[in-house]
Structure formats: structure tokens, C-alpha cells
Amino acid sequence: MVGLNNRFTNEAVYLKKLIDEGYLGHIYKAKAGWIRRSGILGRGTWFTNKDVAGGGVMIDLGVHYLDLALFLMGMPDPTYVTGATHQSFAHTTTRNRNGYMRNPDGIFNLEDSANGFIGQQKI
């Protein structure tokens, strides 16, 4: 299993139990998200370089919360997916996490926000 550990928090385990017991009815819509309040892990480090990190916020945080939402909903089979990524902080060093080196000329070539919609058409 890939390390999608949010499934195993006390809150997620309890919520899954309530869902499986029918307390919330059929769940057909969920919203998942996360904001990294502590900032970007240093412009010009591995964290902002796509060649080293592999990608931005979607692979760092997004996959965990997407997995959790789908897991809680019983892993429905989607019929369509749409999404977009954005790069809003590439031109600033003010969003760096405290304690990390700031390199104004460092590489920042990945997304810092991502939005998506996964749907299941039922007729």
C-alpha cells in the first residue's frame, strides 16, 4: 500500500465507522482540501524543483486528501475528472517557511495550488 496514512487517524476511523453503519446516509458529495499554513519549504530547494520533487502540492498533499475523501465514500468509480493547477507564489519569497533558506533566484517550477472535480454520472 502507498502510505496514505490519513485513512488511519482516529477521526477518519471513527467517521468511516459511522458512514459504514449508515448514520450519514448515502454520501454523494465531498470537499477535501488543505492549506500549508507554515509556508513553502524554501524556494530553490528540492521542494520547489519539479525535477527533484516530482511535482508540487498535488503530489505532496492532494493525493492524501483525495484518497481520504474517496475512501470515506466507498471508492466510487468516477466517470469524469477535471482539474487545474496554479502557480501563485513563484514570484515571491514571502511564503517561505521560517527556518528555510530563501533564494530569490532559486528554481520554482511547479504548482502551489491545485483544484479538481471528480464526478460520477448516474442516469
Beta strands, then each sheet from edge to edge (+ up, - down):
strand 1: 80-86
strand 2: 113-119
sheet 1: 1+ 2-
end
